[in-house]
Amino acid sequence: MPTPSIDSRVSPAMLHILLALASRDLHGYAVMAAIRERTEGRVDIGPGTLYRTIAHLLERGWIEEVPPADDARKTYRITSLGKRVAGGEARRLSALVSWAAESDLLAGTE
């Protein structure tokens, strides 16, 4: 069993996967589809990146496998630790965007 860890390094792929799993349990292909849909196609995580990142999330205890039902595909769910990590990263990014707005970086070009 992996040792749960709050590691401050959260890659964009990790955050997208955690956010996709925040609302429901999903299998790998459904995670990719949810990310593509939520980002309107701007983010497209391929199978290699997806499953490598899922392995890292499982190792950190941020997600877990759901016991299989009728479907043979592996299904994943976010853990309470994963929710805390995703929430912390979302707050960090929100603060960064606020700082950028205060610095007039989001005002556009003239």
Secondary structure, DSSP 8 states (H G I E B T S, - for coil): -------S---HHHHHHHHHHTSS-EEHHHHHHHHHHHTTTS----HHHHHHHHHHHHHHTSEEEE---S--S-EEEE-HHHHHHHHHHHHHHHHHHHHHHHTTTTS---
